Amino acid sequence: MHQMVCKVVCKDMNRGQAILDSDDPAVQKQIAKPLHPKDWNNRGEEIMMIGLRAKFTQNKPLCDFPVRTNTRVIAEASPYDIYWGIGHSLDDDKKTDHRRWRGDNQLGKLLEVVREELTKKGQ
């Protein structure tokens, strides 16, 4: 959610507040979609890291999630997102074979960085 707000807040505070007011990620994405700054592609990972760090350091139950994965690969099982996700759904047999992923899994990779940071801090 915070990533969506980062995308739009500089352009439209009303839409930014609407994203914060919504609990539905699909609705948040729809609100943000027409307002992505042109440099989102260049800054997306940086903005995502800010949001992920905030999410997993400010919420104790969530903080434990990345740490509990130990050294396992973290993946975003999204059949439609080949940048942030692996390009496969949870019920797709290909999800467990990294060589067969259609997507880059950038979200999973960033979550692994957050996991490493939390582990070093002893979270």
N, C-alpha and C positions, 0 to 999 in steps of 0.2 A: 504494500500500500504506500509506504513512504517513497518508494521509487517512483510511483505514479505521480505523487504530489511534487516531487523534485522536477519531473518533466514539465509540469504545467504552471507551477506557482508563480514563476516570473512573468507569465503571460496573462493569467486569468485567475485571480484570487477566489472568485466565486466557484469556479470549477475545482480549484484546489481544495476548498472547503467541502465541496460535494464529495470528493474522493475520500476525505477524512471522515465524513459522516456516513459513508457506506461501509457495510460489512461484507459486501459481495465483490470478490476480485474481478469477476467478469464485468460488473457495472463500473468498477473503478477503471478498468482498462478501456471501456467504451468512452468514458468521460475524458480520459487522457489522450486517446488515439489521435484526434484531429489537431492536437496542440503540441506534439513532440517538437522540441527545438531541433533545428537543422543539425546541430552538432551532437545529437543524442548518440548517433552511431560511434562517434569518437569518444564520448564521455560516459557511455552507458555502464561500462564495467566499474568505473570509478564511483558513479552514483549508486550502483547496486551494492558495492562494498560498504558505502556509508550506511545504507539502509539495513544491510545484513548485520553489520557490527552493532548498530543500534538495537535491532530486533533481538539478537541473541545475547547481548550484555545487559539489557534493561528488563528482561523477563526471565526470572530464574527457571521456571519449568522449561522454557524454550532453550535456555543456555545449556542444559544438559543434553539436548538432542544431538548436536554435532559431536560432542565429546563421546557419547555412547556409541557412535558408529566406529570408534577406534580407528583403524587404518583402512576400513572398507571404502570402496569407491562410493561417492554420493552422486546420485543421478536424478535429474529432473525427467520423469517419464511423461513426456508430452509428445503425442504423435504429430502435432502440428508445428511445433517450435523446433527448428533445427539449429538455432543459434544458442538459445538458453537451455534447451532440452536435448534429449537423445534422438528424437524423431520416432519414438515408439511408445506405445501405451503400456500400462502396467500389465495387461493381459497378453502382451506380445512376447513370444518366446525369445525374440532377439534382444530383449532388454538386458539380459545377463551376459551377452557377448559383446564386449567393447569394440571388437573388430567389425561387427555388423551394424553398429549404430549409424544412422543417417545424419544425426545431429552432432554438434560440437560440445554440448553439455557444459556451457560456460557457467551456468548457475551452480551446477554440481562442483565445478572446479573452484569457484569462489567460496562455496560453503566449506570445502576442504581447507581453504586458507583460513577461514574464520575458525574452524575446528582446531587447526594448529595454534592459532593465537590464543584461543580459550584454554587449550591444554597447557601451553607455556605459562599462562597466568594462574593455573591451578583451579580453574572454574569448576 
